[in-house]
């Protein structure tokens, strides 16, 4: 498993791991996640290394990657381009995105990043009344907490307003071993919020937002996941003429590598 770094257009250093030597499959983590806390990505890389070059990278501001202010949506699109151009050897990639990273991947495809196909796992769109929408001022409140030196408050807002954890449960988490790690990546919560845009507003998805995405798209959801994640995945798939919706074994916003790898192998190997 070679580890390495690439430099994005604004000079930010991005750390990655790669497996295999075939056509590239790039894995993008969702909110708060990065290589050290998503062992599923490494396992997927190992399972697919016989036929593909699987690349997992730390998004800016997380893990071993750097960051450069100010943030803009375009910076993470440039980051993905740098990963495809570097360890991806410049070949159009299959991009697999967990959760909210699905919106980053769609934004990248819309902007013309060289992506051959997209596989999305439970993009958490809120396009109906299946759950409360993300507050309209969510990004501003996250950034205000960070500016005030209160990353824990930003994490709490994410967990209660986005993940819908009960406030009393989150209060109990503050003293846990995982809390410092969440606070460390708290500044990046607004990054995902900006990539999401209005896709969790409770209103139908904007038909023009991804109207230039004409590549194959596979939208997956666990067969035992929360109902609102099923409706969100369906809303994304229904919006895109080239998309297919597929339930897969796996529950509660996750999937094992043993389930995910065969799905990606079949999809990335499609003509």
HELIX and SHEET records of a PDB file:
HELIX    1   1 UNK A   35  UNK A   37  5                                   3    
HELIX    2   2 UNK A   39  UNK A   48  1                                  10    
HELIX    3   3 UNK A   73  UNK A   85  1                                  13    
HELIX    4   4 UNK A  101  UNK A  111  1                                  11    
HELIX    5   5 UNK A  138  UNK A  147  1                                  10    
HELIX    6   6 UNK A  151  UNK A  157  1                                   7    
HELIX    7   7 UNK A  158  UNK A  162  3                                   5    
HELIX    8   8 UNK A  167  UNK A  173  1                                   7    
HELIX    9   9 UNK A  179  UNK A  184  1                                   6    
HELIX   10  10 UNK A  186  UNK A  188  5                                   3    
HELIX   11  11 UNK A  189  UNK A  196  1                                   8    
HELIX   12  12 UNK A  227  UNK A  239  1                                  13    
HELIX   13  13 UNK A  257  UNK A  268  1                                  12    
SHEET    1   A 8 UNK A   2  UNK A   7  0                                        
SHEET    2   A 8 UNK A  13  UNK A  19 -1                                        
SHEET    3   A 8 UNK A  52  UNK A  57 -1                                        
SHEET    4   A 8 UNK A  23  UNK A  28  1                                        
SHEET    5   A 8 UNK A  93  UNK A  98  1                                        
SHEET    6   A 8 UNK A 115  UNK A 121  1                                        
SHEET    7   A 8 UNK A 216  UNK A 222  1                                        
SHEET    8   A 8 UNK A 243  UNK A 248  1                                        
END                                                                             
